[in-house]
Amino acid sequence: MKILHIKTKTKDYPLYVGENISEKLPEFIKWKVTKILIITDEKVSQYYLDKVVNYLNGKFQVTSFVIPSGEKAKSIDVFYQCHTHALKEKLDRSSLVIALGGGVVGDLAGFVAATYMRGIPFIQMPTTLLAHDSAVGGKVAINHELGKNMIGVFYQPEAVVYDISLLETLPEQEMRSGFAEVIKHALIKDVELYHWLTANIHSISDLKADQLQHVIASGVKVKADVVFEDENETGIRAILNFGHTLGHAIEAELGYGQISHGDAVAIGMLFAIKVSEKHYGIDLQSSSFISWFHTFQFPTCIPNQLSADLLIERMKRDKKSKEDKIRMVLMREIGAVEVVEVNEEMIRSLLKEATND
């Protein structure tokens, strides 16, 4: 087991990563807790809810609430249902929420914890590779029909317990989705990780055991370093949105859940690299990135049914945007990115070319 120490301006907390560490969960709860609410989803509950409850029973009072699987659960209705359950179960300010699941569960459960009685502690227990990004840093939120993660706060967990054995039941598509965020972390701030990935990971099936633990720890370290510098995303933290400006627009236009987050971000990263080449007048060898992404069966083209004009409007609603101007994270070189206001007509032209619009 590895222990990483996540440091922010408001809170320091541990991240535990290793195999079969869920059984040590009671040891990681080092403060007095009156009751524990586990929030999980329909898929994860089938595999792991009973195990986690058994690890806690006898030491803590435990209740659970199962939400629908998928992005649709990050809604105001499900958020309200979680609060109703917490109130009926008489959770108080010394109670604890455990987010057992992927990024959707973590975002929703974290937002529930942040707002229940004006804030109670919570622990992230990720069950996906994708959640290595969302479980660290304290961004918790739900979606609005006009934008993803538009209703939320910054609220740090007490700990992150990353049992990689809980990833064994993930289908390859979900592992690929999480791997997109690992690639993102390498491209924005870790050249060594980028070279390690190209040398050691040749297919999604390579993400096992020690290599999986290394990938998670390395990705989390990039995220933690950025969060330490800018906890509330007023500056450098925005670089973590590399690939997300278009990626989120694609997710919203197709309808949440119609494309995986990782696949959308993969398309977004490739687009951001092309925009970077145009904006800076440099050659980043975008074709080599396309070939590399193909290796892992990422989609590399914007779905043809999407309109360039509608994508532009979605990109203008991105949280980085200011005064109706599109701002994107662009790459000068591997490991060096920045947030830049981009020319709208250049973006429109590239989108029309990409979508045959």
DONUNU-633191 format. One record per residue (C-alpha): residue number from 1; x, y, z. Coordinates in pm, 1 decimal, decimal comma. Each point is the difference from the previous one (the first is absolute). Layout:
NUM | X | Y | Z;
...
This chain:
1 | 0,0 | 0,0 | 0,0;
2 | 117,2 | 351,5 | -84,0;
3 | -104,4 | 306,8 | 196,7;
4 | -1,4 | 334,3 | -178,3;
5 | -53,7 | 320,6 | 192,1;
6 | -235,0 | 242,2 | -173,1;
7 | 63,3 | 357,6 | 109,9;
8 | -229,3 | 293,5 | -63,4;
9 | -29,8 | 344,0 | 155,5;
10 | -303,8 | -110,6 | 201,5;
11 | 72,0 | -364,1 | 84,3;
12 | 263,6 | -272,5 | -16,9;
13 | -117,7 | -358,0 | -33,5;
14 | 136,9 | -344,5 | -87,4;
15 | -58,0 | -203,9 | -313,3;
16 | 48,4 | -373,2 | 52,1;
17 | 55,2 | -209,1 | -313,5;
18 | 56,5 | -374,8 | -16,0;
19 | -163,3 | -339,5 | -45,3;
20 | -267,1 | -124,8 | 241,2;
21 | 29,7 | 299,4 | 232,2;
22 | -378,3 | 38,5 | 43,2;
23 | 13,6 | -240,1 | 293,8;
24 | 217,2 | 257,8 | 180,0;
25 | -265,6 | 268,2 | -41,2;
26 | -84,1 | 20,9 | 375,5;
27 | 369,2 | 74,1 | 68,5;
28 | -12,5 | 297,0 | -237,0;
29 | -287,9 | 162,2 | 191,4;
30 | 201,2 | 157,4 | 280,1;
31 | -264,4 | 226,0 | 152,7;
32 | -330,4 | -50,4 | 183,6;
33 | -288,8 | -76,0 | -236,5;
34 | -362,5 | -37,3 | 107,3;
35 | -129,9 | -160,4 | -320,9;
36 | 122,5 | -78,5 | -349,4;
37 | -199,4 | 46,2 | -320,0;
38 | 139,2 | -188,3 | -299,3;
39 | -117,4 | 144,2 | -330,9;
40 | 57,9 | -231,2 | -294,7;
41 | -163,5 | -86,4 | -331,5;
42 | -196,9 | -295,6 | -133,7;
43 | 297,4 | -166,1 | -171,1;
44 | 258,2 | 43,4 | 273,9;
45 | -243,0 | -104,9 | 272,0;
46 | -36,3 | -344,0 | -159,6;
47 | 371,9 | -69,4 | 40,6;
48 | 130,9 | 192,7 | 297,5;
49 | -264,4 | 156,0 | 225,8;
50 | -49,7 | -304,2 | 225,2;
51 | 377,4 | -45,0 | 36,1;
52 | 55,4 | 358,0 | 108,0;
53 | -297,1 | -7,4 | 237,9;
54 | 140,4 | -320,2 | 156,8;
55 | 340,1 | 164,4 | 50,1;
56 | -168,0 | 285,1 | 188,8;
57 | -269,7 | -188,4 | 192,7;
58 | 72,9 | -57,0 | 365,2;
59 | 208,7 | 315,2 | 11,6;
60 | -243,3 | 253,3 | -145,0;
61 | -371,2 | 45,4 | -64,8;
62 | -39,2 | -24,3 | -376,6;
63 | -274,3 | 86,7 | -246,8;
64 | 16,0 | 10,9 | -379,3;
65 | -175,1 | 166,4 | -291,1;
66 | 19,4 | -135,2 | -354,9;
67 | -32,8 | 246,2 | -287,2;
68 | -50,3 | -73,0 | -371,3;
69 | 313,9 | -73,5 | -199,2;
70 | 127,1 | 256,6 | -244,7;
71 | 22,3 | 374,8 | -47,2;
72 | -377,3 | 40,5 | 33,8;
73 | 38,0 | -52,6 | 374,4;
74 | 179,8 | 332,4 | 36,6;
75 | -333,1 | 178,7 | 9,3;
76 | -177,4 | 224,1 | 247,7;
77 | -263,6 | -272,2 | 50,7;
78 | 248,4 | -271,2 | 103,1;
79 | 191,2 | 253,2 | 210,0;
80 | -325,2 | 76,4 | 186,7;
81 | -73,8 | -372,6 | 45,2;
82 | 341,0 | -49,8 | 163,8;
83 | -73,7 | 282,0 | 244,1;
84 | -342,2 | -147,2 | 75,9;
85 | 159,2 | -336,8 | 80,4;
86 | 262,9 | 165,6 | 221,1;
87 | -268,1 | 190,2 | 192,2;
88 | -218,9 | -307,6 | 45,3;
89 | 302,8 | -195,2 | 127,9;
90 | 70,6 | 285,3 | 244,9;
91 | 352,4 | 76,4 | -108,9;
92 | 150,7 | 286,0 | 198,5;
93 | 303,2 | 225,2 | -31,1;
94 | 227,8 | -275,8 | 128,5;
95 | -117,7 | -244,8 | -266,1;
96 | 207,2 | -104,6 | -301,4;
97 | -82,0 | -49,0 | -367,5;
98 | 195,0 | -258,3 | -199,9;
99 | -7,7 | 36,6 | -377,3;
100 | 36,0 | -355,8 | -129,4;
101 | 16,6 | 14,1 | -377,6;
102 | 132,1 | 187,7 | -298,5;
103 | 9,6 | 368,7 | -78,0;
104 | -377,5 | 41,6 | -10,0;
105 | -40,9 | -145,9 | 348,4;
106 | 295,8 | 198,8 | 130,3;
107 | -128,5 | 329,0 | -138,9;
108 | -354,4 | -52,6 | 123,2;
109 | 83,6 | -147,7 | 341,2;
110 | 261,6 | 268,1 | 59,9;
111 | -254,4 | 271,2 | -78,2;
112 | -250,2 | -166,5 | 233,2;
113 | 261,7 | -3,6 | 277,2;
114 | 95,9 | 360,8 | -68,9;
115 | -358,4 | 121,0 | 34,0;
116 | -153,3 | -230,9 | 263,5;
117 | -31,7 | 206,7 | 317,2;
118 | 240,9 | 245,0 | -167,7;
119 | 269,5 | -263,8 | -34,4;
120 | 96,8 | -336,7 | 147,4;
121 | 312,0 | -211,6 | -64,3;
122 | 25,5 | -239,1 | -293,6;
123 | 240,0 | -259,2 | -136,8;
124 | 55,1 | -79,9 | -366,1;
125 | 19,2 | -372,5 | -85,4;
126 | 52,5 | -6,0 | -378,2;
127 | -93,6 | -312,1 | -192,7;
128 | 109,3 | 123,7 | -343,9;
129 | 324,3 | 115,5 | -156,7;
130 | -175,6 | 316,4 | -116,2;
131 | -62,5 | 97,1 | 362,0;
132 | 373,8 | 36,5 | 66,6;
133 | -53,7 | 347,3 | -142,5;
134 | -330,7 | 95,3 | 160,2;
135 | 62,4 | -155,1 | 344,0;
136 | 283,3 | 241,6 | 76,2;
137 | -31,4 | 374,5 | 22,1;
138 | -340,3 | 60,9 | 154,1;
139 | -208,3 | 93,3 | -304,2;
140 | -349,1 | -135,3 | 70,7;
141 | -306,4 | 80,2 | -206,1;
142 | -312,0 | -100,2 | -185,4;
143 | -101,6 | 80,1 | -356,7;
144 | -243,2 | 252,0 | -142,0;
145 | -166,4 | -71,5 | -333,5;
146 | 189,9 | 300,6 | -139,3;
147 | 341,3 | -114,3 | 118,9;
148 | 197,7 | -267,9 | 178,3;
149 | 109,8 | 54,7 | 362,6;
150 | -152,9 | 347,3 | 7,5;
151 | -148,0 | -37,7 | 351,0;
152 | 263,1 | -79,8 | 259,8;
153 | 270,1 | 106,1 | 243,6;
154 | 360,9 | -68,2 | 94,3;
155 | -8,5 | -240,7 | 296,1;
156 | 293,6 | -223,5 | 91,7;
157 | -45,7 | -358,7 | 125,6;
158 | 150,3 | -129,3 | 322,7;
159 | 178,1 | -277,8 | -189,5;
160 | 6,4 | -189,4 | -326,6;
161 | 9,1 | -381,1 | 19,8;
162 | 99,5 | -137,7 | -341,0;
163 | -27,6 | -379,3 | 4,7;
164 | 111,9 | -106,6 | -347,4;
165 | -158,8 | -342,5 | 48,6;
166 | -335,9 | 180,6 | -32,0;
167 | 90,2 | 77,2 | -361,9;
168 | 8,5 | -367,3 | -99,8;
169 | -365,0 | -4,2 | -107,4;
170 | 32,9 | 307,1 | -222,9;
171 | -64,7 | -62,1 | -370,6;
172 | 278,4 | 100,0 | -238,3;
173 | -199,3 | 299,8 | -122,8;
174 | -4,8 | 146,3 | 351,5;
175 | 371,2 | -63,7 | 51,8;
176 | 65,7 | 175,9 | -330,0;
177 | -209,7 | 294,3 | 113,5;
178 | 213,3 | 37,5 | 311,4;
179 | 321,2 | -42,8 | -194,5;
180 | -86,9 | 313,7 | -198,4;
181 | 39,3 | 202,9 | 319,4;
182 | 333,8 | -170,8 | 70,1;
183 | 117,3 | 107,9 | -346,4;
184 | -125,9 | 350,6 | 76,0;
185 | 206,1 | 19,8 | 317,4;
186 | 310,2 | -112,6 | -188,2;
187 | -49,2 | 251,0 | -281,6;
188 | -61,5 | 302,4 | 220,7;
189 | 272,4 | -42,4 | 262,2;
190 | 198,0 | -326,7 | 0,6;
191 | 226,6 | -75,2 | -295,5;
192 | 151,2 | -297,7 | 184,2;
193 | -344,9 | -156,1 | 45,0;
194 | -70,6 | 55,3 | -370,7;
195 | 317,0 | -187,3 | -99,4;
196 | -72,2 | -273,6 | 256,6;
197 | -349,3 | -48,3 | -144,9;
198 | 125,8 | -23,4 | -357,5;
199 | 264,0 | -253,7 | 106,5;
200 | -207,1 | -216,4 | 235,2;
201 | -371,1 | 23,7 | -81,0;
202 | -83,9 | -138,6 | -342,8;
203 | -360,4 | -100,8 | 63,5;
204 | -265,5 | 55,1 | 263,4;
205 | 57,7 | -356,1 | 125,1;
206 | 348,0 | 108,0 | 114,7;
207 | -161,8 | 205,5 | 276,9;
208 | 29,8 | -256,4 | 277,6;
209 | 172,3 | -51,9 | 335,8;
210 | 319,7 | 205,1 | 46,2;
211 | -40,2 | 183,3 | -329,5;
212 | -353,4 | 105,0 | 90,0;
213 | 113,5 | 116,6 | 343,3;
214 | 282,7 | 199,8 | -161,3;
215 | -238,7 | 160,5 | -250,2;
216 | -243,5 | 101,3 | 275,2;
217 | 269,9 | 134,0 | 232,2;
218 | 166,1 | 197,3 | -280,9;
219 | -326,7 | 149,6 | -123,5;
220 | -106,7 | 90,9 | 352,4;
221 | 335,6 | 167,8 | 66,0;
222 | -46,3 | 230,5 | -300,1;
223 | -350,9 | 84,6 | 112,3;
224 | 110,8 | 55,7 | 361,5;
225 | 287,9 | 228,4 | -99,9;
226 | -231,4 | 218,5 | -206,5;
227 | -268,9 | 9,9 | 270,2;
228 | 259,3 | 103,4 | 259,4;
229 | 87,0 | 302,1 | -213,2;
230 | -360,8 | 93,5 | -77,9;
231 | -267,2 | -168,5 | 210,5;
232 | -296,6 | 205,8 | -122,8;
233 | 84,9 | 10,2 | -370,7;
234 | 73,4 | 370,3 | -21,7;
235 | 317,4 | -53,7 | -202,1;
236 | 222,6 | -295,0 | -86,7;
237 | -253,9 | -267,1 | 99,8;
238 | -184,8 | 71,3 | -323,5;
239 | 275,0 | -190,3 | -185,6;
240 | -163,2 | -318,0 | 132,8;
241 | -275,1 | 71,6 | -253,7;
242 | 226,1 | -83,7 | -294,5;
243 | -229,8 | -167,5 | -254,4;
244 | -308,0 | 78,8 | 205,7;
245 | -120,2 | 316,8 | -173,6;
246 | -106,5 | -193,3 | -308,2;
247 | -38,1 | -326,8 | 191,1;
248 | -270,2 | 138,4 | 228,3;
249 | -171,0 | 164,1 | -299,1;
250 | -13,8 | -335,6 | -180,9;
251 | -141,5 | -172,9 | 308,9;
252 | -268,7 | 264,6 | 39,3;
253 | -97,9 | 9,5 | -368,2;
254 | -22,0 | -379,1 | -34,0;
255 | -180,9 | -28,2 | 334,0;
256 | 174,4 | -103,0 | 321,1;
257 | 83,9 | -369,7 | -2,9;
258 | -4,6 | -37,0 | -380,1;
259 | 379,8 | 18,2 | -10,7;
260 | 237,8 | -77,9 | 285,1;
261 | 173,4 | 292,8 | 164,2;
262 | 340,9 | -139,5 | -91,3;
263 | -87,9 | -47,5 | -365,6;
264 | -132,9 | 357,1 | -18,5;
265 | 313,8 | 134,2 | 169,5;
266 | 220,1 | -201,2 | -238,0;
267 | -166,7 | 170,9 | -295,6;
268 | 32,8 | 329,7 | 183,9;
269 | 372,8 | -46,6 | 62,7;
270 | 69,1 | -78,1 | -365,3;
271 | -199,9 | 306,2 | -100,3;
272 | 188,1 | 214,0 | 253,3;
273 | 329,7 | -119,2 | -148,1;
274 | -115,6 | 104,2 | -348,6;
275 | -114,5 | 337,5 | 132,1;
276 | 337,8 | 36,9 | 173,1;
277 | 181,1 | -57,0 | -328,9;
278 | -208,7 | 270,2 | -167,5;
279 | 12,3 | 245,5 | 289,6;
280 | 374,6 | -21,8 | 59,8;
281 | 106,0 | -80,8 | -356,8;
282 | 185,5 | -312,9 | 110,3;
283 | 8,6 | -369,6 | -93,6;
284 | -97,0 | -227,8 | 287,8;
285 | -25,1 | -302,1 | -229,3;
286 | -372,3 | -32,6 | 60,9;
287 | -14,2 | -299,1 | -234,4;
288 | 225,5 | -196,5 | 236,4;
289 | -236,4 | 72,7 | 289,3;
290 | -292,1 | -120,1 | -213,1;
291 | 186,8 | -326,5 | -68,6;
292 | 84,0 | -39,9 | 369,4;
293 | -363,3 | 53,6 | 101,1;
294 | -110,3 | -251,4 | -264,7;
295 | 216,6 | -259,2 | 178,9;
296 | -242,6 | 11,5 | 292,0;
297 | -308,7 | 21,0 | -226,1;
298 | -86,3 | 354,8 | 100,9;
299 | -226,9 | 179,4 | -245,6;
300 | 207,2 | 264,1 | -175,6;
301 | -267,9 | 187,7 | -196,1;
302 | -285,2 | 226,3 | 107,1;
303 | -331,4 | -182,3 | -61,8;
304 | -131,9 | 116,3 | -339,4;
305 | -351,4 | 62,8 | 126,1;
306 | 120,9 | 287,8 | 217,5;
307 | -24,6 | 357,3 | -122,9;
308 | 307,1 | 224,0 | 14,1;
309 | -216,1 | 299,4 | 92,5;
310 | -169,8 | -180,7 | 288,0;
311 | 334,5 | -128,3 | 128,8;
312 | 130,5 | 356,9 | -7,6;
313 | -292,1 | 113,6 | 215,2;
314 | 64,6 | -281,0 | 247,4;
315 | 370,4 | 90,4 | 14,7;
316 | -93,0 | 359,1 | 82,0;
317 | -183,9 | -126,4 | 310,1;
318 | 312,6 | -172,8 | 127,1;
319 | 106,7 | 113,2 | 348,3;
320 | 328,1 | 136,6 | -140,4;
321 | -183,5 | 231,4 | -239,4;
322 | -11,5 | 373,7 | 64,2;
323 | -219,5 | 261,6 | -167,6;
324 | -131,2 | -253,0 | -252,2;
325 | 354,5 | -76,7 | -120,9;
326 | 125,2 | -355,6 | -40,4;
327 | 300,2 | -82,3 | 215,8;
328 | 177,4 | -332,9 | -41,1;
329 | 295,2 | -179,4 | 152,2;
330 | 261,5 | -13,9 | -276,9;
331 | 329,9 | -184,9 | -20,9;
332 | 332,8 | 164,0 | -83,0;
333 | 180,1 | -331,8 | 46,4;
334 | -57,5 | -321,5 | 192,7;
335 | -14,4 | 93,7 | 366,9;
336 | -54,6 | 371,3 | -62,7;
337 | -352,6 | 136,7 | -45,2;
338 | -180,8 | 326,8 | 67,2;
339 | -350,5 | 145,9 | -9,9;
340 | -43,3 | 219,8 | -306,2;
341 | -280,9 | 204,8 | -153,0;
342 | -38,2 | -141,1 | -350,4;
343 | -131,5 | 146,6 | -321,1;
344 | -362,2 | -105,6 | -41,6;
345 | 11,1 | -10,9 | -379,4;
346 | 307,6 | -224,3 | 8,1;
347 | -184,2 | -237,1 | 235,2;
348 | -310,7 | 11,8 | -218,5;
349 | 204,2 | -79,8 | -311,7;
350 | 175,6 | -295,4 | 164,7;
351 | -328,6 | -132,5 | 137,4;
352 | -176,5 | 29,1 | -336,4;
353 | 288,5 | -182,0 | -163,5;
354 | -7,8 | -271,9 | 266,3;
355 | -378,2 | -50,4 | -12,2;
356 | -48,9 | 49,4 | -375,9;
357 | -245,3 | 270,9 | 103,9;
